[in-house]
């Protein structure tokens, strides 16, 4: 693999690692079977989630969104003198990580820097991706490149600034005379309580929410974190409150305007579109709540610049490691006991 960069680096390529999503109706059930393999999810639950995808024609927007992000990131890196090829592999659907690892190996890559598209630490959003990468390397064999993962970035200034900018835009849609009493509801993907107890996922999420509100001078009394997209077995406890339950509680407490920011997600993919723009909006309309939804960070320039910061700090040891708040910059290499795999019942 031909490598050209103005920065001294031991890396031959950047690997974007994503979740993946179906491209057409026929892909939906095989995709969901990949997502839930080994988790004993009832078939009825799988079919129910499939209907969410069918509502949008069976195609998730997530793959196009990753392509847009790569397209936005490449010139920012080049402007910083970082001229490395960018590859992309997914956990659950094409392009699969193993196929991308084969391509990197064939191109002669010896060491690769992986940017996982997840801002927070939990088994499913951190360790499992590292396991996915190692599984893909094992499929390729001894010639597969070594892969280093970039740190999680829940409190990176670029991530916080982009979220704050989008939240400000949403709040501006609320009539000015009611804006100061509007409530901010942040959402993130719920995970099992057992997984949350062995990670710092909820703590990192709350810190990101706090940092966004601090930037916009929103008092603690006017915001809260809720969860969405619960899956898994119905009897297992997951992080709460669910966003629809939270909206009902806000209404009961006399709130009339809510700005909704899915801070746990990086793009407006299908879970955001269905769970918030359909289910949460329908709930709000029934309650008589005025709901405005803020966009995810997507390709916001400050977020893209933040991703470039994270790449640059690994290529150039003399660069800074920006992070906001008391939790500081997360380590590059996760501790051995970090985010262990949940026990499967």
C-alpha positions, 0 to 999 in steps of 0.5 A: 500500500502506498502511503503519503502523509506529511505527518510522521506516522506508523499507520498505513490507513484509517478504518471507519468502523460502523454498525451497518444497515440494510439497503433494501427490503430483502436485507432487513431480516438477515440484517436483524438476525446478524444484529441479534445473533446469540441474544435469544431475542423472540422472533416476534420482536424481530418481526416487529422491529422489521416493520420499522424498516419496512415503513421506510422501504427497507433501506436504512439511511445509515450507510449513506450517512457514513459515506457522507461523513467520510466525504466530509472528513477526507478534505479536512484531513488532507488540509492538515497534511494527513493523506491516508487512504480511508477504508470502511467496514461494518459489524452487521451488514455490507461492507462487512469488516472481514471483507474490508480487512481482506482488502487492507491486507491485499493492499499491503497495510501493516498497521491501521487506525480504527475510528469506531462510530460510537462516542460512548463506552459500553460493551456494545459500543466499544469492546464488542467493536474491538472484538469485531475487529479482532474477529475480522483479523482472524478471518484474514489470518497472520498477514492481517494488519494490526489495528488500533482503536481511537478513544471514545469522544463523548466529551470532545469539544467538537462533539459538544459544540456540534450538539450544542449548535443543533440544540440551539437551532431547535430551541430557536423554533420555540416561540421566544416568549416560551423558550426560557421555560422549554425543557430539553430531553436528551436521548440515547440508545437504552442498554440492559442494566447489567451492561450499564453496571459494568461500563461508564455509558450512563455517566458519559452520556450525562456528562455530555448532556451537562456539557452541552447545556453548560455551553448554552447556559441551560440550568439543570432543572430544565434538562434530563436524559431519557432512553429509546430503541429498547430491544432484547427480551421483554423481562430484562431490565434496561435503562429508563425512562423511555422517551415516551414515558418521559414526555408524558411525565413532562406534560403532567408537570405542566411543560408545554415545549420540549426540544429533543436531542438524540445525543447518543447517536451520530446520525439521523439513522432509522432508529432516530427517525422511527423512535423519535420522528414517528413514535415520540412525535405521535406521543407528543401530539396526543399529549398536546406537547410542542416537540422540536427535534434537534439534528444529530451531529452528522457532518457538522463541521465542528464534529468533523474537525473533532474527528480529525483531531482524534486521528491527528493526536494518534499520528502526531504524539506532540498534538494535544488531547482535547476533552471537556469536563472532569472526566478528561480524555479517555484512554487510547487503550481500554483497561482489560476489565472495561465493558465486559460482555454481558452474560447471556441467559 
